[in-house]
Amino acid sequence: MRDDIPDRTGALGLGESGPFAPERRELLTDWKRLLAVDHAGWSAARAASAGGPRVLIPTMVGGLAHAGMVESLLAVALTLRGAAVEFVLCDGALGACQLAVHGSTVPAGRLAAGELDRALCGACHAVGTRILDGLELPVHRLSDLLSLDDRAAAAAEAAGVPLGDIAAYAPGGLPLGEHAMAGALRFFAVGDLSVEPLGEAVLRRYLAASRLAERATTRLLAGRRVERAVFHHGIYVPQGVVRAVLARAGTPLATWNPGYRRGCFFFSHGDTYHHTMLDEPPDAWNTLILADDDRAALASYLRSRMDGSRDWIWFHDAPDDDIDAFAVRSGLDPSRPLIGAFSNVLWDARLHFRGNAYADQVEWLADTVEWASGRPDIQLAIRVHPAEIRGSVRSRQRLIDALRDRVGRMPQNVILVPPDDPVSSYALAAVCRTVLVFGTKAAIEFAAAGLDVVTAGDAWTRGKGVSRDPESRAGYLKLLDRLPADAPPAARIERARRYAYHVFLRRMIPLAAFEPTGEDPPLRLTIDGLDALRPGCDPGLDAICDGILTGAPFEYDAQRYGAGDGRLEAP
C-alpha cells in the first residue's frame, strides 16, 4: 500500500463542501463505535462467514463518501448472512477517476500533467479509509496490485491509440475506450471534448487509468474464489472497467445507484442500471394488478415529483406551474398546438445504447427544429434539463449554445426554455399535445400522466409499449410529420401506470437504516447496533442481500410493505 499520498485536504480549496473537510467527516459512518456495542457478536459473525460465499465490494473511489457508506452497510449485512466480504480501495494508483471533476476537485491542467495523486488522492483515500475503519474486513489496495511496469505500459498504450479510435477502443472485448470517454466527458462536464484545449490529454489519462483498473482487477481475481460482487455505478473509470472484467470472468455481479425517492436505491444484475432498465423484460411488471391503495400510492408519489418533496435527487429549486405567466415571458401562443422536447444533460452517462433513433441529442434537436421550421401551425418548446446548472456536476457546455451552433437562428415558432427558467417541466408537459424525449426518466411520468410520449434516445420507456419508439432517424421524421397526435389509448396509459409503479415503488428499494442529511454526504446511518441489519428486520435490505447472494430480482414488495419512505421527512 502506498504511504506517500498525504491527505492534502486543506490545499484542495473546497471550503466546507463535500466530505473532504475534516470537520465534515463526523457525518461519516463510525463503524468502530457501532460495532463496539456488540463486538463479540460481530467477531462471531465474521468467523462464521469465513467459509461462506466470497463477495467482492470494489468501492475503489473512497472519496465518494455516500458509496462507501452504503457499501460498508452492505458488507455488514452480508457478513451477518454468512458471506465473506472483501473490499478494494484505490490509494492513488489510477491517475484519473470519477471523483475528479474540473472546476470542483482538481483542475484539468493538474490531471493532464499526471498530478492527481498530489492533488486529490490523499483526501480521497482518507475518506475511504475512515469509512471502512473498524469493520475488520479485508481491504485490497490498488497499488499492491500494480507495478511500475504496469503504469509504464498503460501510459504507452494510451498514448498509442489514435485519438479518433479511443471511444471505440475495446481490446479483447473490454470497452476501455468507452468508459475512458465517459469519464473524460464527465470530468469536463461537456458533451464534446473538442471544445476543451486539454481534452485529448485528459482523455488519454482516463484511457491509461482504464487499463490500470483492468490490470489490477484481473490480477486480484487470478487464482481466487470470488462468487459475487456488488459496487456502485458500473460505468465511468474505474467502476465500468471493473464491471467488464468481472463479467469476463463470469462473476455474478450487481451494481447500484441512488434512486430518486429519498432513502431508496436501484440495484441491477450484471450491468449498470442505465442498460438494465432499458433491457428489463416486460414480464417483470406488465402483469401487475394495482389495487386502489397501490394507485393511490403511485399518484401520491407522482404528485410529489412536482416539487421533489419525497426525493433526494431533484433539480428544481422552486418550480412554477403558472403556465399563463410562462406564456407571457416566452411568447407561447395558447391557441396553437404545442409540442415539447425535453433534453438530457449533454455529458451524462455517454455510453453506447442500442436501437435508438439518435445517438446524439444535439442532432436529434437539430432535426426537430428543422421540422418545426416547416410547420408554422404548431409550436415547439425545447426544455433544457434544469440539471444542466443544478446537478451535482454542473455542465460546462450548454445545450442551447450547442444547438445554436448547429442550426443558427431559431424559427419563430420554436421556444427555447433555458435550465434556469422557473417553469415546472411537468406543468409545461401537461399542455403539450406530444412530448419528445431523448433519455429523460421523466418520460415514465409523462406516459403515466396520459401524455403521448415519443422517445428518440435511451429513455427507459423505450420498448415497453408505453411510448412511441422510432428505431431510426427516418422513422422519427416520419412520426413527426403526423403530429399533433391524438391522446394515447386507455390501454397504453394503464400499461404506463403499471410500469411507473414498478420503477418508482418496486425497483427503488428503501433502506431503513439511513436518513437524509440534505448535505454531502446526503445520508447518515441511524442504527445503534447490529440487530437492525439482521435478516428479517428490514424488507428492503433483505431484498438487496437476497439479490446479491442468490440472484433474486432486485424488487421491493411495496404492495405488501408500503412505499417505505413515509418516515423519511424532508430535511
C-alpha positions as CSV (number, residue, x, y, z in Angstrom):
1,M,0.0,0.0,0.0
2,R,1.2,3.5,-0.8
3,D,2.3,5.6,2.1
4,D,3.3,8.7,0.1
5,I,-0.1,10.2,-0.6
6,P,-0.6,12.6,2.3
7,D,-4.1,14.0,3.0
8,R,-3.8,17.5,1.5
9,T,-7.5,18.3,2.1
10,G,-6.6,21.9,3.1
11,A,-5.0,22.6,-0.2
12,L,-8.0,21.5,-2.3
13,G,-9.7,24.8,-1.9
14,L,-13.1,23.2,-1.4
15,G,-14.1,25.2,1.6
16,E,-16.7,23.2,3.6
17,S,-18.2,21.4,0.6
18,G,-18.1,17.7,0.4
19,P,-16.9,15.1,2.9
20,F,-13.2,16.1,2.5
21,A,-13.2,18.8,5.1
22,P,-12.1,17.2,8.4
23,E,-15.0,18.7,10.3
24,R,-17.4,17.1,7.9
25,R,-16.0,13.6,8.4
26,E,-18.1,13.4,11.6
27,L,-21.0,12.7,9.2
28,L,-19.3,9.5,8.0
29,T,-20.3,6.2,9.5
30,D,-18.3,5.3,12.6
31,W,-18.3,1.5,12.4
32,K,-15.7,1.2,15.2
33,R,-18.1,2.8,17.6
34,L,-21.2,1.0,16.3
35,L,-19.6,-2.4,16.3
36,A,-18.1,-1.9,19.7
37,V,-21.6,-2.2,21.1
38,D,-21.7,-5.9,20.2
39,H,-18.1,-6.7,19.3
40,A,-18.4,-10.3,20.3
41,G,-21.4,-10.7,18.1
42,W,-19.6,-9.1,15.2
43,S,-16.5,-11.2,15.7
44,A,-18.6,-14.3,15.8
45,A,-20.4,-13.3,12.5
46,R,-17.0,-12.7,10.8
47,A,-15.7,-16.1,12.0
48,A,-18.9,-17.9,10.9
49,S,-18.7,-16.3,7.4
50,A,-15.1,-17.3,6.7
51,G,-16.1,-20.3,4.7
52,G,-19.1,-18.6,3.1
53,P,-19.5,-17.2,-0.4
54,R,-16.8,-14.6,-1.1
55,V,-18.3,-11.3,-2.0
56,L,-16.1,-8.6,-3.5
57,I,-17.0,-5.0,-3.0
58,P,-14.7,-2.8,-5.2
59,T,-15.7,0.6,-3.8
60,M,-12.4,1.8,-5.4
61,V,-13.1,5.6,-5.0
62,G,-13.1,6.2,-1.3
63,G,-13.9,9.9,-1.6
64,L,-17.4,9.1,-2.9
65,A,-18.5,9.0,0.7
66,H,-22.1,8.0,0.1
67,A,-20.9,5.0,-1.9
68,G,-18.6,3.9,0.9
69,M,-21.3,4.3,3.5
70,V,-23.8,2.2,1.5
71,E,-21.3,-0.4,0.7
72,S,-19.9,-0.7,4.2
73,L,-23.5,-1.2,5.4
74,L,-24.0,-3.9,2.8
75,A,-20.7,-5.6,3.9
76,V,-22.0,-5.8,7.5
77,A,-25.4,-7.1,6.4
78,L,-23.9,-9.7,4.0
79,T,-21.5,-10.9,6.7
80,L,-24.5,-11.4,9.1
81,R,-25.9,-13.6,6.3
82,G,-22.8,-15.7,6.1
83,A,-20.8,-14.1,3.3
84,A,-17.1,-13.5,3.4
85,V,-16.7,-9.8,2.2
86,E,-13.6,-8.1,0.8
87,F,-13.2,-4.5,-0.3
88,V,-11.0,-2.9,-3.0
89,L,-9.9,0.7,-2.5
90,C,-7.8,2.9,-4.7
91,D,-4.8,4.6,-3.0
92,G,-3.7,7.0,-5.7
93,A,-2.8,4.4,-8.3
94,L,-5.0,5.3,-11.3
95,G,-4.2,8.9,-12.3
96,A,-7.8,9.6,-13.3
97,C,-11.2,8.6,-11.9
98,Q,-14.8,9.5,-11.3
99,L,-14.0,11.7,-8.3
100,A,-12.0,14.1,-10.5
101,V,-14.2,17.0,-11.7
102,H,-12.7,20.0,-13.4
103,G,-13.5,23.2,-11.5
104,S,-14.6,21.3,-8.5
105,T,-12.0,18.8,-7.2
106,V,-9.0,19.1,-9.5
107,P,-8.1,21.5,-12.4
108,A,-7.7,20.0,-15.8
109,G,-4.1,21.1,-16.0
110,R,-3.1,19.0,-13.0
111,L,-4.9,15.9,-14.1
112,A,-3.4,16.2,-17.6
113,A,0.1,16.6,-16.1
114,G,-0.4,13.4,-14.1
115,E,-0.6,15.1,-10.7
116,L,-3.9,13.7,-9.5
117,D,-2.2,11.8,-6.7
118,R,-0.6,15.0,-5.4
119,A,-3.9,17.0,-5.7
120,L,-6.7,14.8,-4.6
121,C,-5.9,11.2,-3.9
122,G,-4.7,11.6,-0.3
123,A,-8.0,13.2,0.7
124,C,-10.0,10.6,-1.2
125,H,-8.1,7.7,0.4
126,A,-8.5,9.3,3.8
127,V,-12.3,9.4,3.4
128,G,-12.5,5.8,2.2
129,T,-10.2,4.5,5.0
130,R,-12.2,6.4,7.6
131,I,-15.5,4.7,6.4
132,L,-14.0,1.2,6.3
133,D,-12.1,1.6,9.6
134,G,-13.5,-0.7,12.3
135,L,-15.1,-3.3,10.0
136,E,-12.1,-5.6,10.4
137,L,-12.7,-6.9,6.9
138,P,-10.0,-7.4,4.2
139,V,-9.3,-4.3,2.1
140,H,-7.1,-4.6,-1.0
141,R,-5.3,-1.5,-2.3
142,L,-4.7,-1.0,-6.0
143,S,-1.1,0.0,-5.5
144,D,-0.4,-3.6,-4.2
145,L,-1.9,-5.0,-7.4
146,L,0.1,-2.8,-9.8
147,S,3.8,-2.5,-10.7
148,L,5.8,0.3,-12.2
149,D,5.9,-1.7,-15.4
150,D,2.1,-1.8,-15.4
151,R,2.0,2.0,-15.2
152,A,4.5,2.5,-18.0
153,A,2.7,0.0,-20.2
154,A,-0.7,1.6,-19.6
155,A,0.7,5.1,-20.4
156,A,2.3,3.8,-23.6
157,E,-0.9,2.1,-24.7
158,A,-3.0,5.2,-24.0
159,A,-0.5,7.3,-26.0
160,G,-0.5,4.9,-28.9
161,V,-4.2,4.7,-29.7
162,P,-5.3,7.3,-32.4
163,L,-7.5,9.9,-30.9
164,G,-10.4,9.1,-33.2
165,D,-10.3,5.5,-32.2
166,I,-10.3,5.9,-28.4
167,A,-14.1,5.9,-27.8
168,A,-14.4,2.5,-29.6
169,Y,-11.2,1.1,-28.3
170,A,-12.0,-2.4,-26.8
171,P,-9.0,-4.7,-26.7
172,G,-10.1,-8.2,-26.0
173,G,-13.7,-7.0,-26.0
174,L,-13.2,-4.8,-22.9
175,P,-14.7,-1.3,-23.5
176,L,-11.7,0.6,-22.1
177,G,-12.2,3.5,-24.5
178,E,-16.0,3.8,-23.9
179,H,-15.5,4.2,-20.2
180,A,-12.5,6.5,-20.7
181,M,-14.6,8.7,-22.9
182,A,-17.5,8.7,-20.5
183,G,-15.1,9.6,-17.6
184,A,-13.4,12.4,-19.6
185,L,-16.7,13.9,-20.6
186,R,-17.9,13.8,-17.0
187,F,-14.7,15.4,-15.8
188,F,-15.2,18.4,-18.1
189,A,-19.0,18.2,-17.8
190,V,-19.3,18.6,-21.6
191,G,-20.7,16.6,-24.4
192,D,-17.8,17.1,-26.8
193,L,-14.1,17.1,-25.8
194,S,-13.1,19.1,-28.9
195,V,-14.2,22.3,-27.0
196,E,-11.6,21.6,-24.4
197,P,-7.9,22.5,-25.0
198,L,-6.8,19.8,-22.7
199,G,-9.5,17.3,-23.8
200,E,-7.1,14.9,-25.5
201,A,-4.6,14.9,-22.7
202,V,-7.2,14.2,-20.1
203,L,-8.9,11.5,-22.3
204,R,-5.6,9.7,-22.6
205,R,-5.2,9.8,-18.8
206,Y,-8.6,8.2,-18.4
207,L,-7.6,5.6,-21.0
208,A,-4.5,4.7,-19.1
209,A,-6.5,4.6,-15.9
210,S,-8.9,2.2,-17.6
211,R,-6.1,-0.2,-18.4
212,L,-4.7,0.0,-14.8
213,A,-8.2,-0.7,-13.4
214,E,-8.4,-3.7,-15.8
215,R,-4.9,-5.0,-14.8
216,A,-5.5,-4.6,-11.1
217,T,-8.9,-6.3,-11.2
218,T,-7.6,-9.2,-13.4
219,R,-4.7,-9.7,-11.0
220,L,-7.0,-9.7,-8.0
221,L,-9.2,-12.3,-9.5
222,A,-6.4,-14.6,-10.6
223,G,-6.5,-17.8,-8.6
224,R,-9.1,-16.5,-6.2
225,R,-12.5,-17.7,-5.4
226,V,-15.0,-14.8,-5.8
227,E,-18.6,-15.9,-6.0
228,R,-20.3,-12.5,-6.1
229,A,-19.6,-8.8,-6.5
230,V,-21.5,-5.6,-5.7
231,F,-20.5,-2.0,-6.3
232,H,-21.7,1.4,-7.3
233,H,-22.4,2.8,-10.8
234,G,-20.9,0.2,-13.1
235,I,-19.8,2.9,-15.5
236,Y,-17.0,5.5,-15.8
237,V,-13.5,4.9,-14.5
238,P,-12.8,2.7,-12.7
239,Q,-16.2,1.1,-12.0
240,G,-17.2,0.5,-15.6
241,V,-13.9,-1.3,-16.3
242,V,-14.2,-3.3,-13.1
243,R,-17.7,-4.4,-14.2
244,A,-16.4,-5.5,-17.6
245,V,-13.5,-7.6,-16.1
246,L,-15.9,-9.3,-13.6
247,A,-18.3,-10.1,-16.4
248,R,-15.5,-11.5,-18.5
249,A,-14.5,-13.7,-15.5
250,G,-18.1,-14.9,-15.2
251,T,-18.6,-13.5,-11.7
252,P,-22.2,-12.7,-10.9
253,L,-22.3,-9.0,-10.1
254,A,-24.7,-6.3,-9.0
255,T,-24.4,-2.6,-9.4
256,W,-26.4,0.1,-7.6
257,N,-27.2,3.8,-7.8
258,P,-29.3,6.1,-5.6
259,G,-32.9,6.2,-6.6
260,Y,-35.0,9.4,-6.8
261,R,-37.1,8.6,-3.8
262,R,-35.5,9.6,-0.5
263,G,-33.7,6.7,1.1
264,C,-34.1,4.4,-1.9
265,F,-31.7,2.7,-4.2
266,F,-31.6,1.0,-7.6
267,F,-29.8,-2.4,-7.8
268,S,-29.3,-4.2,-11.0
269,H,-27.8,-7.6,-12.0
270,G,-24.9,-7.8,-14.4
271,D,-24.7,-4.2,-15.7
272,T,-25.3,-0.6,-14.9
273,Y,-29.0,0.4,-14.5
274,H,-28.5,2.7,-17.5
275,H,-28.6,-0.5,-19.5
276,T,-30.6,-3.0,-17.4
277,M,-33.6,-0.7,-17.1
278,L,-33.7,-0.5,-20.9
279,D,-33.5,-4.2,-21.3
280,E,-35.7,-5.3,-18.5
281,P,-38.3,-7.8,-19.8
282,P,-41.9,-6.5,-19.6
283,D,-42.9,-9.7,-17.7
284,A,-41.3,-8.1,-14.7
285,W,-44.2,-5.7,-14.4
286,N,-46.9,-5.9,-17.1
287,T,-49.0,-8.4,-15.2
288,L,-49.1,-6.3,-12.0
289,I,-52.6,-5.9,-10.6
290,L,-52.8,-2.5,-9.0
291,A,-55.3,-2.2,-6.2
292,D,-56.8,1.1,-5.2
293,D,-54.2,1.6,-2.5
294,D,-51.4,0.9,-5.0
295,R,-52.8,3.5,-7.4
296,A,-53.2,6.0,-4.6
297,A,-49.5,5.4,-3.5
298,L,-48.4,5.9,-7.1
299,A,-50.4,9.0,-7.6
300,S,-49.2,10.4,-4.3
301,Y,-45.5,9.9,-5.3
302,L,-46.0,11.3,-8.8
303,R,-47.6,14.4,-7.3
304,S,-44.6,14.8,-5.1
305,R,-42.4,14.8,-8.1
306,M,-43.7,18.3,-8.9
307,D,-41.8,19.8,-6.0
308,G,-39.4,17.0,-5.1
309,S,-40.8,16.7,-1.6
310,R,-40.1,13.0,-1.3
311,D,-36.9,12.9,-3.3
312,W,-33.2,13.3,-2.6
313,I,-32.4,13.7,-6.3
314,W,-34.1,16.8,-7.5
315,F,-33.1,19.5,-9.9
316,H,-35.7,22.3,-9.5
317,D,-35.4,24.6,-6.5
318,A,-38.8,26.4,-6.8
319,P,-40.8,25.1,-9.9
320,D,-43.5,27.4,-11.1
321,D,-46.7,25.8,-12.5
322,D,-48.1,29.1,-13.7
323,I,-48.3,28.4,-17.5
324,D,-50.0,31.7,-18.2
325,A,-47.0,33.6,-16.7
326,F,-44.7,31.4,-18.8
327,A,-46.7,32.2,-21.9
328,V,-46.3,35.9,-21.3
329,R,-42.5,35.8,-20.9
330,S,-41.8,33.2,-23.6
331,G,-44.2,34.2,-26.3
332,L,-46.1,31.0,-26.2
333,D,-49.4,31.2,-28.1
334,P,-52.0,29.1,-26.3
335,S,-54.2,28.9,-29.5
336,R,-51.7,26.8,-31.4
337,P,-50.8,23.1,-30.6
338,L,-47.6,22.8,-28.6
339,I,-45.0,20.0,-29.0
340,G,-42.5,19.7,-26.2
341,A,-38.9,18.4,-26.4
342,F,-37.2,17.5,-23.1
343,S,-33.5,17.1,-23.1
344,N,-30.8,15.5,-21.0
345,V,-27.5,17.0,-19.8
346,L,-25.1,16.7,-22.6
347,W,-22.3,14.8,-20.8
348,D,-24.4,12.5,-18.7
349,A,-23.6,8.8,-19.0
350,R,-22.4,8.9,-22.6
351,L,-22.4,5.2,-23.2
352,H,-23.3,3.0,-26.2
353,F,-27.0,2.3,-26.4
354,R,-28.8,0.1,-28.8
355,G,-31.8,0.6,-31.1
356,N,-32.2,4.4,-30.7
357,A,-33.3,6.8,-33.5
358,Y,-30.4,9.1,-32.5
359,A,-27.1,8.7,-30.6
360,D,-26.5,12.4,-30.3
361,Q,-29.2,14.6,-28.8
362,V,-28.0,17.8,-30.5
363,E,-28.5,16.1,-33.8
364,W,-32.0,15.0,-32.6
365,L,-32.9,18.5,-31.6
366,A,-31.5,20.0,-34.8
367,D,-33.7,17.7,-36.9
368,T,-36.7,18.6,-34.7
369,V,-36.1,22.3,-35.1
370,E,-35.8,21.9,-38.9
371,W,-39.1,20.0,-38.9
372,A,-40.7,22.7,-36.8
373,S,-39.5,25.4,-39.2
374,G,-41.7,23.9,-41.9
375,R,-44.7,23.7,-39.6
376,P,-45.9,27.2,-38.7
377,D,-49.2,25.7,-37.5
378,I,-47.5,24.2,-34.4
379,Q,-45.1,25.4,-31.7
380,L,-42.1,23.6,-30.4
381,A,-40.8,24.2,-26.8
382,I,-37.4,22.8,-26.1
383,R,-37.0,22.4,-22.3
384,V,-33.3,22.3,-21.3
385,H,-32.8,20.0,-18.3
386,P,-32.5,22.0,-15.1
387,A,-29.7,19.6,-14.0
388,E,-27.5,21.4,-16.5
389,I,-27.0,24.1,-13.8
390,R,-28.3,22.3,-10.7
391,G,-26.8,18.9,-10.9
392,S,-24.0,17.6,-8.7
393,V,-21.7,18.1,-11.7
394,R,-22.8,21.2,-13.4
395,S,-22.5,21.2,-17.2
396,R,-19.8,23.5,-18.7
397,Q,-21.2,23.0,-22.2
398,R,-24.7,24.4,-22.6
399,L,-27.2,22.7,-24.8
400,I,-28.7,26.0,-26.1
401,D,-25.2,27.1,-27.3
402,A,-24.5,23.7,-28.9
403,L,-27.9,23.8,-30.7
404,R,-27.5,27.3,-31.9
405,D,-24.0,26.5,-33.2
406,R,-25.7,23.6,-35.2
407,V,-28.8,25.3,-36.6
408,G,-28.2,29.0,-36.3
409,R,-31.2,31.3,-35.8
410,M,-34.2,29.7,-34.3
411,P,-37.6,29.7,-36.2
412,Q,-40.2,32.0,-34.7
413,N,-42.3,29.0,-33.6
414,V,-39.5,27.5,-31.5
415,I,-39.3,28.4,-27.8
416,L,-36.0,27.7,-26.0
417,V,-36.6,27.2,-22.3
418,P,-33.3,27.6,-20.5
419,P,-32.4,25.5,-17.5
420,D,-32.8,28.4,-15.1
421,D,-36.4,29.2,-16.2
422,P,-38.6,28.5,-13.2
423,V,-41.4,26.9,-15.2
424,S,-42.2,23.4,-13.9
425,S,-41.3,20.8,-16.6
426,Y,-44.3,18.8,-15.5
427,A,-46.7,21.8,-15.9
428,L,-45.1,22.5,-19.3
429,A,-45.5,18.9,-20.4
430,A,-49.2,18.9,-19.3
431,V,-50.1,21.5,-22.0
432,C,-48.2,19.7,-24.8
433,R,-50.0,17.6,-27.4
434,T,-46.9,15.3,-27.6
435,V,-43.7,15.2,-25.6
436,L,-40.5,14.3,-27.4
437,V,-37.7,12.9,-25.2
438,F,-34.2,11.7,-25.6
439,G,-33.3,9.8,-22.4
440,T,-35.0,11.6,-19.5
441,K,-36.6,9.4,-16.9
442,A,-39.5,11.9,-16.8
443,A,-40.8,10.1,-19.8
444,I,-42.1,7.5,-17.3
445,E,-44.1,10.1,-15.5
446,F,-45.3,11.8,-18.7
447,A,-46.6,8.5,-20.0
448,A,-48.3,7.6,-16.7
449,A,-50.0,11.0,-16.8
450,G,-51.6,10.1,-20.1
451,L,-49.4,12.1,-22.4
452,D,-48.3,11.0,-25.9
453,V,-44.5,10.3,-25.5
454,V,-42.0,9.8,-28.3
455,T,-38.5,8.5,-27.5
456,A,-35.6,9.3,-29.7
457,G,-32.8,8.1,-27.4
458,D,-32.3,5.8,-24.5
459,A,-35.4,6.6,-22.3
460,W,-36.4,3.7,-20.1
461,T,-39.9,3.7,-21.6
462,R,-38.4,2.5,-24.9
463,G,-39.7,-0.9,-25.9
464,K,-42.1,-1.1,-23.1
465,G,-45.3,-0.4,-25.0
466,V,-45.9,2.9,-23.1
467,S,-44.3,5.3,-25.6
468,R,-43.8,5.5,-29.3
469,D,-40.2,4.5,-30.1
470,P,-38.9,5.0,-33.6
471,E,-35.8,3.0,-34.3
472,S,-34.3,5.2,-37.0
473,R,-33.9,8.8,-37.9
474,A,-36.2,8.2,-40.9
475,G,-38.8,6.7,-38.7
476,Y,-38.6,9.6,-36.3
477,L,-39.0,12.2,-39.0
478,K,-42.0,10.2,-40.4
479,L,-43.6,10.2,-37.0
480,L,-43.1,14.0,-36.6
481,D,-45.0,14.5,-39.9
482,R,-48.1,13.0,-38.2
483,L,-48.1,15.4,-35.3
484,P,-50.1,16.6,-33.5
485,A,-51.4,13.2,-32.4
486,D,-54.4,12.1,-30.6
487,A,-54.3,11.2,-26.9
488,P,-52.9,7.7,-26.2
489,P,-55.4,4.9,-25.9
490,A,-56.5,3.9,-22.4
491,A,-54.7,0.6,-22.6
492,R,-51.4,2.3,-23.1
493,I,-51.9,4.7,-20.2
494,E,-52.8,1.8,-17.9
495,R,-49.7,0.0,-19.0
496,A,-47.6,3.1,-18.4
497,R,-49.0,3.3,-14.8
498,R,-48.1,-0.3,-14.1
499,Y,-44.6,0.4,-15.4
500,A,-44.3,3.6,-13.3
501,Y,-45.4,1.7,-10.2
502,H,-42.8,-0.9,-10.9
503,V,-40.0,1.6,-11.4
504,F,-40.8,4.1,-8.6
505,L,-42.2,1.7,-5.9
506,R,-40.7,-1.7,-6.6
507,R,-37.3,-1.1,-8.3
508,M,-36.4,1.8,-6.0
509,I,-35.7,-0.1,-2.8
510,P,-35.8,1.7,0.6
511,L,-33.1,1.1,3.2
512,A,-34.5,1.8,6.7
513,A,-31.0,2.2,8.2
514,F,-30.4,5.6,6.5
515,E,-31.9,9.0,6.9
516,P,-31.2,12.0,4.6
517,T,-29.0,14.9,5.7
518,G,-29.5,17.5,3.0
519,E,-25.7,17.7,2.9
520,D,-22.8,15.9,1.4
521,P,-22.7,13.0,2.2
522,P,-26.5,13.0,1.6
523,L,-27.2,10.3,4.2
524,R,-26.3,9.1,7.6
525,L,-26.7,5.8,9.4
526,T,-29.3,5.8,12.2
527,I,-28.9,2.4,13.7
528,D,-27.3,1.8,17.1
529,G,-26.2,-1.8,16.6
530,L,-26.1,-5.0,14.5
531,D,-29.7,-6.1,15.2
532,A,-31.2,-3.6,12.7
533,L,-29.2,-5.3,9.9
534,R,-30.0,-8.9,10.6
535,P,-32.3,-10.9,8.3
536,G,-36.0,-10.1,8.8
537,C,-35.5,-6.6,10.2
538,D,-35.7,-4.6,7.0
539,P,-37.5,-5.9,3.9
540,G,-35.6,-3.6,1.6
541,L,-32.3,-4.8,2.9
542,D,-33.4,-8.4,2.8
543,A,-34.4,-7.9,-0.9
544,I,-31.0,-6.4,-1.7
545,C,-29.0,-9.1,0.1
546,D,-31.0,-11.9,-1.4
547,G,-30.4,-10.4,-4.9
548,I,-26.7,-10.2,-4.3
549,L,-26.3,-13.7,-2.8
550,T,-28.8,-15.7,-4.8
551,G,-29.5,-13.7,-8.0
552,A,-33.1,-13.0,-7.0
553,P,-34.7,-10.0,-8.7
554,F,-34.0,-6.7,-7.0
555,E,-37.6,-5.8,-6.3
556,Y,-39.2,-4.4,-3.2
557,D,-42.7,-5.7,-2.4
558,A,-44.4,-2.3,-2.0
559,Q,-47.8,-3.9,-2.3
560,R,-47.0,-5.8,0.9
561,Y,-44.8,-3.4,2.9
562,G,-45.9,0.0,1.6
563,A,-43.8,2.7,-0.1
564,G,-41.2,2.5,2.7
565,D,-40.2,6.2,2.6
566,G,-43.1,7.7,4.6
567,R,-40.9,8.1,7.7
568,L,-38.2,10.0,5.7
569,E,-39.3,13.6,6.1
570,A,-37.6,16.3,4.1
571,P,-34.6,17.6,6.0
